[in-house]
Amino acid sequence: MREPPQSGLAHSPPDKAATAIMPFSSFTEIRATYTSVGTFRKTPYRSELTDARIRSPFMHTIGLIPFGIAWLAFSPLVLLLQMLPQRNSKTHVAD
């Protein structure tokens, strides 16, 4: 039988939630700090970054090609499902 791992910073992998709030111990502590300070300075993005892109427009268009191929491949399937006869299972008793 395996023994439970010993608690220690060197052996335990960092928790994602703990990493997200790294300098604080909990979200409550973050909220208390935020409300006590009162004036956090929010700065807008720099104007140099307004036209910044991860990919060029050409590479963005190239990235849309698999989506277009999938669209063309599966659109006949949608049309096939639409043309199947619908079964009306309502029963009507005439007087």
DSSP file (Angstrom, degrees, kcal/mol; ACC not computed):
  #  RESIDUE AA STRUCTURE BP1 BP2  ACC     N-H-->O    O-->H-N    N-H-->O    O-->H-N    TCO  KAPPA ALPHA  PHI   PSI    X-CA   Y-CA   Z-CA
    1    1 A M              0   0    0      0, 0.0     2,-0.2     0, 0.0     0, 0.0   0.000 360.0 360.0 360.0 137.9    0.0    0.0    0.0
    2    2 A R        -     0   0    0      1,-0.1     0, 0.0     3,-0.0     0, 0.0  -0.512 360.0-127.2 -80.2 145.3    1.3    3.4   -0.9
    3    3 A E        -     0   0    0     -2,-0.2     3,-0.1     1,-0.1    -1,-0.1  -0.651  33.1-100.6 -85.5 146.7    1.9    6.0    1.8
    4    4 A P        -     0   0    0      0, 0.0    -1,-0.1     0, 0.0     2,-0.0  -0.368  48.2 -95.4 -64.7 147.0    0.2    9.4    1.3
    5    5 A P        -     0   0    0      0, 0.0     2,-0.2     0, 0.0     7,-0.0  -0.331  40.1-113.4 -65.0 144.5    2.6   12.0    0.0
    6    6 A Q        -     0   0    0      1,-0.1     2,-0.4    -3,-0.1     5,-0.1  -0.516  31.7-108.9 -76.7 144.4    4.2   14.2    2.7
    7    7 A S        +     0   0    0     -2,-0.2     2,-0.3     4,-0.1    -1,-0.1  -0.596  62.9 127.7 -76.4 130.1    3.2   17.8    2.7
    8    8 A G     >  -     0   0    0     -2,-0.4     4,-1.7     1,-0.1     3,-0.4  -0.895  62.5-121.6-176.4 147.9    6.1   20.0    1.5
    9    9 A L  T  4 S+     0   0    0     -2,-0.3    -1,-0.1     1,-0.2    -2,-0.0   0.805 109.4  55.9 -70.5 -28.4    6.6   22.7   -1.1
   10   10 A A  T  4 S+     0   0    0      1,-0.2    -1,-0.2    -3,-0.1    -3,-0.0   0.797 115.3  35.7 -75.3 -27.4    9.4   20.8   -2.9
   11   11 A H  T  4 S+     0   0    0     -3,-0.4    -2,-0.2    -5,-0.1    -1,-0.2   0.705 100.3  79.2-102.2 -22.0    7.3   17.7   -3.5
   12   12 A S  S  < S-     0   0    0     -4,-1.7     3,-0.1     1,-0.0    -5,-0.0  -0.729  76.6-126.3 -94.6 134.9    3.7   19.0   -4.2
   13   13 A P        -     0   0    0      0, 0.0     2,-0.1     0, 0.0    -2,-0.1  -0.448  39.1 -93.9 -72.6 150.5    2.9   20.4   -7.6
   14   14 A P        -     0   0    0      0, 0.0     2,-0.3     0, 0.0     3,-0.0  -0.401  36.9-123.1 -68.6 139.4    1.4   23.9   -7.5
   15   15 A D     >  -     0   0    0      1,-0.1     4,-2.2    -2,-0.1     5,-0.2  -0.602  12.5-133.2 -79.5 140.3   -2.4   24.1   -7.5
   16   16 A K  H  > S+     0   0    0     -2,-0.3     4,-1.8     1,-0.2    -1,-0.1   0.908 106.6  47.5 -63.5 -42.2   -4.0   26.1  -10.3
   17   17 A A  H  > S+     0   0    0      1,-0.2     4,-1.2     2,-0.2    -1,-0.2   0.895 112.7  49.0 -66.4 -38.6   -6.3   28.0   -8.0
   18   18 A A  H  4 S+     0   0    0      1,-0.2    -1,-0.2     2,-0.2    -2,-0.2   0.856 110.3  51.6 -68.9 -33.7   -3.5   28.8   -5.6
   19   19 A T  H >< S+     0   0    0     -4,-2.2     3,-1.2     1,-0.2    -1,-0.2   0.857 104.1  57.9 -69.3 -34.2   -1.3   30.0   -8.5
   20   20 A A  H 3< S+     0   0    0     -4,-1.8    -1,-0.2     1,-0.3    -2,-0.2   0.829 116.3  33.5 -66.9 -31.9   -4.1   32.3   -9.7
   21   21 A I  T >< S+     0   0    0     -4,-1.2     3,-1.8     1,-0.2    -1,-0.3  -0.154  83.3 155.6-112.9  38.1   -4.2   34.2   -6.4
   22   22 A M  T <   +     0   0    0     -3,-1.2    -1,-0.2     1,-0.3    -2,-0.1   0.757  67.1  39.8 -41.9 -57.5   -0.5   33.8   -5.7
   23   23 A P  T 3  S+     0   0    0      0, 0.0    -1,-0.3     0, 0.0     2,-0.3   0.710 114.9  61.1 -73.9 -13.3    0.3   36.7   -3.3
   24   24 A F  S <  S-     0   0    0     -3,-1.8    -3,-0.1    -6,-0.1     3,-0.1  -0.713  73.3-140.6-109.4 160.0   -3.0   36.2   -1.4
   25   25 A S  S    S-     0   0    0     -2,-0.3     2,-0.3     1,-0.2    -1,-0.1   0.701  80.9  -0.1 -92.4 -20.6   -4.3   33.3    0.5
   26   26 A S  S  > S-     0   0    0      1,-0.1     4,-1.5    -5,-0.1    -1,-0.2  -0.975  70.5-104.7-158.2 167.8   -7.9   33.5   -0.6
   27   27 A F  H  > S+     0   0    0     -2,-0.3     4,-2.7     1,-0.2     5,-0.2   0.809 118.2  61.4 -68.0 -29.3  -10.4   35.5   -2.7
   28   28 A T  H  > S+     0   0    0      1,-0.2     4,-2.4     2,-0.2    -1,-0.2   0.902 103.2  49.6 -62.4 -40.6  -11.8   37.0    0.4
   29   29 A E  H  > S+     0   0    0      2,-0.2     4,-2.2     1,-0.2    -1,-0.2   0.877 110.1  50.8 -66.4 -37.5   -8.4   38.5    1.2
   30   30 A I  H  X S+     0   0    0     -4,-1.5     4,-2.6     2,-0.2    -2,-0.2   0.939 111.4  47.8 -63.6 -46.2   -8.2   39.9   -2.4
   31   31 A R  H  X S+     0   0    0     -4,-2.7     4,-2.5     1,-0.2     5,-0.2   0.901 111.4  50.5 -62.0 -41.7  -11.6   41.5   -2.0
   32   32 A A  H  X S+     0   0    0     -4,-2.4     4,-1.9     1,-0.2    -1,-0.2   0.902 112.4  46.9 -64.2 -40.5  -10.7   43.0    1.4
   33   33 A T  H  X S+     0   0    0     -4,-2.2     4,-2.0     2,-0.2     5,-0.2   0.915 111.9  50.7 -66.2 -42.6   -7.5   44.4   -0.1
   34   34 A Y  H  X S+     0   0    0     -4,-2.6     4,-1.9     1,-0.2    -2,-0.2   0.913 114.1  43.5 -63.0 -43.9   -9.4   45.8   -3.1
   35   35 A T  H  < S+     0   0    0     -4,-2.5    -1,-0.2     1,-0.2    -2,-0.2   0.830 112.4  52.9 -73.5 -30.0  -12.1   47.5   -1.0
   36   36 A S  H  < S+     0   0    0     -4,-1.9    -2,-0.2    -5,-0.2    -1,-0.2   0.869 111.4  45.1 -73.9 -34.8   -9.6   48.9    1.6
   37   37 A V  H  < S-     0   0    0     -4,-2.0     2,-0.6    -5,-0.2    -2,-0.2   0.935  81.9-173.9 -74.1 -46.1   -7.4   50.6   -1.0
   38   38 A G     <  +     0   0    0     -4,-1.9     2,-0.4    -5,-0.2    -1,-0.1  -0.019  61.1  68.1  82.8 -34.2  -10.3   52.0   -2.9
   39   39 A T        +     0   0    0     -2,-0.6     2,-0.5     2,-0.0    -1,-0.1  -0.683  54.0 169.2-127.0  81.1   -8.3   53.5   -5.8
   40   40 A F        -     0   0    0     -2,-0.4     2,-0.7    -6,-0.1    -6,-0.0  -0.772  37.4-125.2 -82.8 133.2   -6.8   50.9   -8.1
   41   41 A R        -     0   0    0     -2,-0.5     2,-0.6     2,-0.0    -2,-0.0  -0.707  23.0-162.9 -85.6 116.7   -5.5   52.6  -11.1
   42   42 A K        -     0   0    0     -2,-0.7    -2,-0.0     0, 0.0    -1,-0.0  -0.883   7.4-165.5-100.8 120.1   -6.9   51.0  -14.3
   43   43 A T        -     0   0    0     -2,-0.6     3,-0.1     1,-0.0    -2,-0.0  -0.862  15.0-127.7-107.7 139.2   -4.9   52.0  -17.3
   44   44 A P        -     0   0    0      0, 0.0     3,-0.1     0, 0.0    -1,-0.0  -0.267  42.4 -78.6 -74.2 168.7   -6.2   51.4  -20.9
   45   45 A Y        -     0   0    0      1,-0.1     5,-0.1     2,-0.1     2,-0.0  -0.321  56.2 -96.7 -63.4 150.1   -4.2   49.6  -23.5
   46   46 A R    >   -     0   0    0      1,-0.1     3,-1.5    -3,-0.1     4,-0.2  -0.368  28.1-121.5 -65.6 149.2   -1.4   51.6  -25.1
   47   47 A S  G >  S+     0   0    0      1,-0.3     3,-1.1     2,-0.2     4,-0.3   0.747 110.1  66.4 -66.7 -22.1   -2.3   53.2  -28.4
   48   48 A E  G 3  S+     0   0    0      1,-0.2     3,-0.4     2,-0.1    -1,-0.3   0.746  97.0  56.4 -68.4 -21.2    0.5   51.3  -30.1
   49   49 A L  G X  S+     0   0    0     -3,-1.5     3,-0.8     1,-0.2    -1,-0.2   0.449  78.1  91.6 -91.8   0.5   -1.3   48.0  -29.4
   50   50 A T  T <  S+     0   0    0     -3,-1.1    -1,-0.2     1,-0.3    -2,-0.1   0.867  98.1  33.0 -65.0 -34.5   -4.6   48.9  -31.2
   51   51 A D  T 3  S+     0   0    0     -3,-0.4    -1,-0.3    -4,-0.3     2,-0.2   0.330  90.8 124.0-101.3   6.9   -3.4   47.4  -34.4
   52   52 A A    <   -     0   0    0     -3,-0.8     2,-0.3    -4,-0.0     3,-0.1  -0.461  38.1-177.3 -71.3 138.5   -1.3   44.6  -32.9
   53   53 A R        -     0   0    0     -2,-0.2     3,-0.1     1,-0.1    -2,-0.1  -0.952  34.6-140.4-135.2 153.2   -2.3   41.1  -34.1
   54   54 A I  S    S+     0   0    0     -2,-0.3     2,-0.3     1,-0.2    -1,-0.1   0.889  94.0  21.7 -76.0 -42.0   -1.2   37.6  -33.2
   55   55 A R  S    S-     0   0    0     -3,-0.1    -1,-0.2     1,-0.0     0, 0.0  -0.876  87.2-107.3-124.3 157.2   -1.4   36.6  -36.9
   56   56 A S     >  -     0   0    0     -2,-0.3     4,-2.3     1,-0.1     5,-0.2  -0.397  37.7-107.6 -73.3 159.5   -1.4   38.4  -40.1
   57   57 A P  H  > S+     0   0    0      0, 0.0     4,-2.1     0, 0.0     5,-0.1   0.862 121.5  55.1 -57.2 -34.7   -4.7   38.7  -42.0
   58   58 A F  H  > S+     0   0    0      2,-0.2     4,-2.3     1,-0.2     5,-0.2   0.936 108.8  45.7 -63.8 -46.2   -3.3   36.2  -44.6
   59   59 A M  H  > S+     0   0    0      1,-0.2     4,-2.0     2,-0.2    -1,-0.2   0.840 109.8  55.6 -67.8 -31.7   -2.6   33.6  -41.9
   60   60 A H  H  X S+     0   0    0     -4,-2.3     4,-0.8     2,-0.2    -1,-0.2   0.921 108.9  47.5 -62.9 -43.1   -6.0   34.2  -40.3
   61   61 A T  H >< S+     0   0    0     -4,-2.1     3,-0.7     1,-0.2     4,-0.5   0.893 110.0  52.1 -65.1 -40.5   -7.6   33.4  -43.7
   62   62 A I  H >< S+     0   0    0     -4,-2.3     3,-1.1     1,-0.2    -1,-0.2   0.874 105.6  56.3 -62.3 -36.9   -5.4   30.3  -44.0
   63   63 A G  H 3< S+     0   0    0     -4,-2.0     4,-0.4     1,-0.2    -1,-0.2   0.727 100.7  58.5 -68.2 -21.3   -6.6   29.2  -40.6
   64   64 A L  T <X S+     0   0    0     -4,-0.8     4,-2.2    -3,-0.7    -1,-0.2   0.596  82.7  85.9 -82.6 -10.8  -10.2   29.5  -41.7
   65   65 A I  H <> S+     0   0    0     -3,-1.1     4,-2.4    -4,-0.5     5,-0.2   0.912  86.6  50.4 -59.7 -46.5   -9.7   26.9  -44.5
   66   66 A P  H  > S+     0   0    0      0, 0.0     4,-2.3     0, 0.0    -1,-0.2   0.886 110.1  52.0 -60.8 -35.2  -10.3   23.8  -42.3
   67   67 A F  H  > S+     0   0    0     -4,-0.4     4,-2.4     2,-0.2    -2,-0.2   0.921 110.2  48.4 -63.7 -43.2  -13.5   25.4  -41.1
   68   68 A G  H  X S+     0   0    0     -4,-2.2     4,-2.4     2,-0.2    -1,-0.2   0.889 110.7  50.5 -64.4 -39.7  -14.7   26.0  -44.7
   69   69 A I  H  X S+     0   0    0     -4,-2.4     4,-2.3     2,-0.2    -1,-0.2   0.918 111.6  47.7 -64.5 -43.4  -13.8   22.4  -45.7
   70   70 A A  H  X S+     0   0    0     -4,-2.3     4,-2.4    -5,-0.2     5,-0.2   0.899 110.4  53.1 -63.8 -39.7  -15.8   21.1  -42.7
   71   71 A W  H  X S+     0   0    0     -4,-2.4     4,-1.5     1,-0.2    -2,-0.2   0.937 112.5  43.9 -59.9 -47.7  -18.7   23.4  -43.6
   72   72 A L  H  < S+     0   0    0     -4,-2.4    -1,-0.2     1,-0.2    -2,-0.2   0.851 114.4  50.4 -67.1 -34.2  -18.8   22.1  -47.2
   73   73 A A  H  < S+     0   0    0     -4,-2.3     4,-0.3    -5,-0.2    -2,-0.2   0.877 118.0  36.0 -72.7 -37.3  -18.4   18.5  -46.1
   74   74 A F  H  X S+     0   0    0     -4,-2.4     4,-1.5     1,-0.2     3,-0.2   0.579  94.6  82.6 -96.9 -10.3  -21.2   18.5  -43.5
   75   75 A S  H  X S+     0   0    0     -4,-1.5     4,-2.0     1,-0.2     5,-0.2   0.885  89.8  53.8 -64.8 -37.1  -23.7   20.8  -45.2
   76   76 A P  H  > S+     0   0    0      0, 0.0     4,-2.4     0, 0.0    -1,-0.2   0.861 104.6  56.8 -62.9 -31.3  -25.1   17.9  -47.4
   77   77 A L  H  > S+     0   0    0     -4,-0.3     4,-2.2    -3,-0.2    -2,-0.2   0.905 106.0  49.0 -63.8 -41.0  -25.7   15.9  -44.1
   78   78 A V  H  X S+     0   0    0     -4,-1.5     4,-1.8     1,-0.2    -1,-0.2   0.918 111.8  48.9 -64.2 -43.1  -27.9   18.7  -42.8
   79   79 A L  H  X S+     0   0    0     -4,-2.0     4,-1.5     1,-0.2    -2,-0.2   0.874 109.0  53.9 -64.3 -36.7  -29.9   18.8  -46.0
   80   80 A L  H  X S+     0   0    0     -4,-2.4     4,-0.7     1,-0.2     3,-0.3   0.924 108.7  48.2 -62.9 -44.6  -30.3   15.1  -45.9
   81   81 A L  H  < S+     0   0    0     -4,-2.2     3,-0.5     1,-0.2    -1,-0.2   0.850 110.1  53.0 -65.0 -33.1  -31.7   15.3  -42.3
   82   82 A Q  H  < S+     0   0    0     -4,-1.8    -1,-0.2     1,-0.2    -2,-0.2   0.796 106.8  51.9 -72.4 -27.8  -34.1   18.0  -43.4
   83   83 A M  H  < S+     0   0    0     -4,-1.5    -1,-0.2    -3,-0.3    -2,-0.2   0.585  82.6 108.9 -87.8  -8.4  -35.4   16.0  -46.3
   84   84 A L  S  < S-     0   0    0     -4,-0.7     2,-0.1    -3,-0.5    -3,-0.0  -0.383  82.2-100.4 -64.0 144.0  -36.3   12.9  -44.2
   85   85 A P        -     0   0    0      0, 0.0     2,-0.4     0, 0.0    -1,-0.1  -0.389  32.9-129.9 -68.2 142.9  -40.0   12.4  -43.8
   86   86 A Q        -     0   0    0     -2,-0.1     2,-0.6    -3,-0.1    -3,-0.0  -0.759  14.6-136.4 -92.4 138.5  -41.4   13.6  -40.5
   87   87 A R        -     0   0    0     -2,-0.4     2,-0.8     2,-0.0    -1,-0.0  -0.836   8.9-155.1 -97.0 124.9  -43.6   11.2  -38.7
   88   88 A N        +     0   0    0     -2,-0.6    -2,-0.0     1,-0.1     0, 0.0  -0.870  15.1 177.4 -99.2 108.6  -46.7   12.7  -37.2
   89   89 A S        +     0   0    0     -2,-0.8     2,-0.3     2,-0.1    -1,-0.1   0.230  34.3 125.8 -99.6  14.3  -47.7   10.4  -34.3
   90   90 A K        -     0   0    0      1,-0.0     2,-0.5     2,-0.0    -2,-0.1  -0.567  50.5-146.5 -75.1 134.1  -50.7   12.4  -33.1
   91   91 A T        -     0   0    0     -2,-0.3     2,-0.5     2,-0.0    -2,-0.1  -0.881  12.6-166.8-102.8 129.5  -53.8   10.4  -32.8
   92   92 A H        -     0   0    0     -2,-0.5     2,-0.6     2,-0.0    -2,-0.0  -0.968   6.5-157.6-120.7 125.3  -57.1   12.1  -33.6
   93   93 A V        -     0   0    0     -2,-0.5     2,-0.2     2,-0.0    -2,-0.0  -0.898  16.1-141.7-102.3 120.7  -60.4   10.6  -32.7
   94   94 A A              0   0    0     -2,-0.6    -2,-0.0     1,-0.1     0, 0.0  -0.529 360.0 360.0 -81.0 147.2  -63.3   11.9  -34.8
   95   95 A D              0   0    0     -2,-0.2    -1,-0.1     0, 0.0    -2,-0.0   0.459 360.0 360.0 -80.3 360.0  -66.7   12.5  -33.1
